Amino acid sequence: MRVLERRLRKLEQGMLPAAENAESRRVLDAVLDMQRRRAASLGLPAPEEDLESVYRPGMSIGDTIRAHLQRMRERRAAEEDGARQ
């Protein structure tokens, strides 16, 4: 039983997202800046920066995908409404 508990604990630790620290935030800011510049040079809209709405603790991968698809559909609908007017 202890072996199973240890294996489960190791598995859970491997699945959890890493805690954010100053270094990871600096890297994330650099990546987002590169994506923004690339999008601007190609004339595309800037990528989403609101990462909190993408992942919430306890969300499954399926929930994350469904939430992304819903946001994508809403964004496309808003763009189509803006193009029609």
Rosetta blueprint (number, residue, H / E / L):
1 M L
2 R H
3 V H
4 L H
5 E H
6 R H
7 R H
8 L H
9 R H
10 K H
11 L H
12 E H
13 Q H
14 G H
15 M H
16 L L
17 P L
18 A L
19 A L
20 E L
21 N L
22 A H
23 E H
24 S H
25 R H
26 R H
27 V H
28 L H
29 D H
30 A H
31 V H
32 L H
33 D H
34 M H
35 Q H
36 R H
37 R H
38 R H
39 A H
40 A H
41 S H
42 L H
43 G L
44 L L
45 P L
46 A L
47 P L
48 E L
49 E L
50 D L
51 L L
52 E L
53 S L
54 V L
55 Y L
56 R L
57 P L
58 G L
59 M L
60 S L
61 I H
62 G H
63 D H
64 T H
65 I H
66 R H
67 A H
68 H H
69 L H
70 Q H
71 R H
72 M H
73 R H
74 E H
75 R H
76 R H
77 A H
78 A H
79 E H
80 E H
81 D H
82 G H
83 A H
84 R H
85 Q L
